[in-house]
Amino acid sequence: MDSLNILMENYQAFEETQIKDRFFKHADLLKILDKLKANSAFNLREAGRSTNGLSINLITWGKGPKRVFLWSQMHGDEATATMSIADLLNFLSEPGQFQQIHDLLIEKCTFYILPMVNPDGAEVFNRRNAMDIDINRDFHRQQSPEGRILSHLRDEIKPHFGFNLHDQSTLWSAGNIGNPATISLLAPAYDEELSINSTREQAMRVIVIMNSAIQKTIPGKVGRFDDEYEPRAFGDNFQAAGTSTILIEAGGFYNDPEKQYIRRIYFKAILSGLISIADESYLKAITKDYFSIPENKKLHFHLLLRNCKLERNGIPYKLDIGLCKEENVTKDARSIKYTYMVTELGDLSAYFGYEEINCEFFNLTQTKKIKIDEPADLIVHDGTNILLTIENGVLTSINIE
């Protein structure tokens, strides 16, 4: 994997510059796919149409016997993996000095890539499709055309491996040591007993390789996603059908709201997994190392105010205030406005914040009474100097080191 680390040092050579945030649309993706048409190594075809009639496109690349199916953006507001796939397509098109990795992949594998399963959701930056169906809970009924397309392709391709690509809340933590779960990995369960057969075990082994690779870049920031069996989900059912399925979830990283750094880590996770499949290095991985990846725990706030001094009915008391940023999509669905909501009060000593202020030696003024699940209205100050101002949930000033 040394060559992979060197590749990551040259990432700008592959990064798709047409995508710079999470709010790209179907038309933006088509411009990227159009560039592939002149490259005979790629085959593009329309796999079907969304509820609103947008094309859902399948990309095929490679001539090897190991079939790998990658699908992204089942949820329209989970766009990180699609950005990483755009970067991956650039690498597969022009690998530059990394021809050896390219040749290994093209000779050993055939990739089937569905970069945007839910284009209607992406248009409005919404989890669900235009029917208001969560596609990833539609495996059995298959009322959504998007779900039917995905299921049909798995049956047609009969992939040995599947990469189920998502985003998760930025509030997940990698264990309980204070790090966010920037990337979470999972070999989904195929039954309620969480049994492990050879299909699921192979996915676990690939994940061990992936975890080892990305730990070098984000040590301690990789989590293991909850493996509770979800009978309506595609990943769980693809696992049951014999496709070794790997779930990747993009979480949070400090000061990376548009996940432009995370897209690079996500790319590394995908590519390290693909290389391990191509060279079969995953077969040497130890399954118990999969279970050493710390479980996701929801222990993060976006802003944590510790040791706040308050008073009620003349009685002074101290508590911590946990605030989370609620995302509100703008009308053009091209950006986000944030509202800081009060999500927890009390002893939060076992929790963490992307930003933290110890208010022990400062004053906290409630512009409006602090209530759980309400927008924050408060000022943190020391009399003359203001550290933090939030007005009706909107952060108007912050001055912390």
KEZADREN-408852 format. One record per residue (C-alpha): residue in three letters; x, y, z. Coordinates in steps of 0.02 Angstrom, whole numbers, plus 50000, padded with zeros to 5 digits. Example, Ala and Ser with C-alpha at 12.3 -4.5 7.8 and 13.67 -1.06 7.14 Angstrom:
2
ALA506154977550390/SER506844994750357/
This chain:
401
MET500005000050000/ASP501515011749994/SER501075016449816/LEU499315020849875/ASN500015032950004/ILE501105040949869/LEU499565042049757/MET498645051249895/GLU500065063949903/ASN499695067549720/TYR497805067749739/GLN497575084449654/ALA498015075949490/PHE496415065749499/GLU495225077049594/GLU493715081849490/THR493735100849493/GLN491955102649426/ILE491305097049597/LYS491765107949745/ASP490325105049867/ARG488935092749906/PHE487585101449804/PHE487985095949627/LYS486535089949522/HIS486145076849390/ALA486675088649250/ASP488345091549336/LEU488635072749344/LEU488205070649160/LYS489585083049113/ILE490825071949206/LEU490175056149124/ASP490265064248952/LYS492155064948968/LEU492205045948979/LYS491385043148810/ALA493005046148716/ASN493895032848821/SER493615015448752/ALA494015007548921/PHE492335013748985/ASN490605007948936/LEU489155019248982/ARG487335014648971/GLU485705020749040/ALA485095008049167/GLY483405016349185/ARG482495032249235/SER482065040049402/THR480315044349459/ASN480485061449378/GLY481265054349221/LEU483105057849251/SER484345045149183/ILE485175032949302/ASN486825028249221/LEU487925013049238/ILE489785013849204/THR490754997949166/TRP492654997249169/GLY493894982849172/LYS494084965749094/GLY494474954849244/PRO493484940349318/LYS493094948349487/ARG491494958149471/VAL491304973049589/PHE489714983449598/LEU489815000949674/TRP488245011549700/SER488135028949775/GLN486875042149827/MET485355031249860/HIS484975045849976/GLY485015062049878/ASP485835072150016/GLU487255059550039/ALA488455065449905/THR490215062349971/ALA490465045549887/THR489885052349719/MET491265065449730/SER492515051649769/ILE491875041249624/ALA492135056049507/ASP493935056649568/LEU494095037749547/LEU493485038949367/ASN494825051849332/PHE496135040249404/LEU495505025449302/SER495545036649146/GLU497295043749170/PRO498285035349309/GLY499885044649270/GLN501355037449367/PHE500215024749450/GLN499985013849297/GLN500414998249396/ILE498885000249508/HIS497815004049356/ASP498424988549264/LEU498134977249415/LEU496344983249430/ILE495904982349245/GLU496634964849224/LYS495914957149383/CYS494234966049404/THR492724972649313/PHE491904987449398/TYR490064991749381/ILE489775009249448/LEU488085017449479/PRO488625034849536/MET486915042549572/VAL485495030749616/ASN484315044749671/PRO484515059649552/ASP482815066849601/GLY483355067649782/ALA485005075649731/GLU484065089349637/VAL483265095449799/PHE484605088849918/ASN483385077050002/ARG483625059650073/ARG482075052449990/ASN481575050649809/ALA480185060349720/MET478895047949789/ASP479525052249964/ILE480145034249979/ASP481765030050066/ILE482505019349928/ASN483585009850052/ARG482015003650139/ASP481184997949977/PHE482074981549939/HIS480554970249958/ARG479124980849893/GLN480174989549759/GLN478885003049731/SER480245015249678/PRO480955013949501/GLU482655017649575/GLY482535002649691/ARG481974991349549/ILE483454997049443/LEU484694993549582/SER483974976349618/HIS483914971749434/LEU485724976649409/ARG486314965849553/ASP485374951049480/GLU486094954649308/ILE487894957649362/LYS487974944649500/PRO489414953949582/HIS490654945349695/PHE490854961449795/GLY489744976549824/PHE490164993949890/ASN488645002349968/LEU489135020749981/HIS488295032950101/ASP488485047750220/GLN488075047250405/SER487745060750534/THR489275070750585/LEU488775067750767/TRP489425049850768/SER491025046450863/ALA492335032950835/GLY492195024451004/ASN492285035351159/ILE494015043451149/GLY493425060051079/ASN493665057850891/PRO492265059650764/ALA491895044750654/THR492545052750494/ILE492335036150404/SER491295021450464/LEU491375003950390/LEU490234988850402/ALA489964971550331/PRO488054971950344/ALA487154957650429/TYR486064946050326/ASP484994939550470/GLU484394944750642/GLU485664933250726/LEU487084943050644/SER487794926850579/ILE489454926250488/ASN489574915450332/SER490944915450200/THR490104929650103/ARG490044941450251/GLU491754935950312/GLN492534940950146/ALA491784958350165/MET492504959350341/ARG494224954750276/VAL494174968450143/ILE493644980850278/VAL495154975950383/ILE496274981050237/MET495304997250209/ASN495375001850392/SER497254998950398/ALA497485010350247/ILE496455025150306/GLN497065024150486/LYS498725030350417/THR497845046450365/ILE496515048650500/PRO497125038650650/GLY495765035050777/LYS494385042450668/VAL493695026450593/GLY492155018350668/ARG491175002350643/PHE489385005850594/ASP487944997950688/ASP487664980450617/GLU485854978650673/TYR484954968850537/GLU483814979550428/PRO482734967650324/ARG482174981550205/ALA483914987650161/PHE484824983450000/GLY486524980350078/ASP485854967450200/ASN484904958450062/PHE486334958949938/GLN487414951050074/ALA486104937450094/ALA486084934749905/GLY487944930749902/THR488754947549862/SER490084951849991/THR489444969150033/ILE490444983350112/LEU489584998750181/ILE490565015050189/GLU489865030150280/ALA490605047650274/GLY490435056550440/GLY491235072550504/PHE492935080650512/TYR493405097050595/ASN493105112250485/ASP492585102050332/PRO490715105650310/GLU490735101950123/LYS491735086050150/GLN493105090650027/TYR494435082950138/ILE493335068150180/ARG493075064449995/ARG494935060849985/ILE494885048750132/TYR493335040650057/PHE494265038549892/LYS495705030349984/ALA494505018550073/ILE493705013249909/LEU495325011349813/SER496195001649952/GLY494724989549955/LEU494754987549766/ILE496634984249765/SER496444971149901/ILE495124962349797/ALA496194963249641/ASP497784956449721/GLU496834945449845/SER497794952749992/TYR496144953350088/LEU496254934350104/LYS497704936650226/ALA496714948550337/ILE496194942550510/THR494334943550543/LYS494544947850727/ASP495384964050672/TYR493694969150600/PHE492944968550774/SER494374979050843/ILE493714994050746/PRO492795004250880/GLU490905004650868/ASN490055020850820/LYS489355030250968/LYS488355046450958/LEU489435056751076/HIS489775072550976/PHE488985089650972/HIS489425103150848/LEU489645115250992/LEU489825110551175/LEU489745123651313/ARG490455116451472/ASN490205122151653/CYS488895135351615/LYS488325144951769/LEU486445147651776/GLU485155152151906/ARG483345147051930/ASN482215153652069/GLY483735160952155/ILE484625144152154/PRO486305144052063/TYR486795128451967/LYS488025122551836/LEU487695112551678/ASP488385108751505/ILE487455113651347/GLY487585103051190/LEU487115111551026/CYS486935103650855/LYS486815112150686/GLU485175108750598/GLU485385109550410/ASN484105119850313/VAL484215118350124/THR484065134650027/LYS482725136649893/ASP483925133249751/ALA484585117649842/ARG486355123849811/SER486835127849990/ILE486395125650173/LYS485945137550312/TYR486275131550489/THR485225133350646/TYR486045129450812/MET484815119150912/VAL484935115151098/THR484955096151098/GLU485515091651273/LEU485745099451445/GLY486575093051603/ASP488145082951637/LEU488965080551467/SER490685076251533/ALA490695060051431/TYR490305069351269/PHE491345079451147/GLY491175094551035/TYR491915099650869/GLU492035116450956/GLU492075117751146/ILE492035132451265/ASN492375130551450/CYS491185143551524/GLU491795141351703/PHE492595158651705/PHE491355167051588/ASN489565172851598/LEU488145165451497/THR486685176851460/GLN485085168751397/THR484295180451270/LYS482855168351277/LYS482615154151399/ILE483635138951348/LYS482515124351300/ILE482925107451228/ASP482485105751043/GLU482335124551024/PRO483515136550933/ALA484865143551047/ASP484795161851099/LEU486295165951208/ILE487885175951234/VAL489495169851315/HIS490545184251380/ASP491655190451520/GLY490815207151541/THR491575217051398/ASN492285203651284/ILE491055192751190/LEU491615175051149/LEU490025168751070/THR488355175551010/ILE486925164950944/GLU485315173650895/ASN483795162750862/GLY484945148550816/VAL486065158750702/LEU487895160050749/THR488285178650732/SER489985179250817/ILE491265167350889/ASN492965171750959/ILE493845156651032/GLU495595150051005/
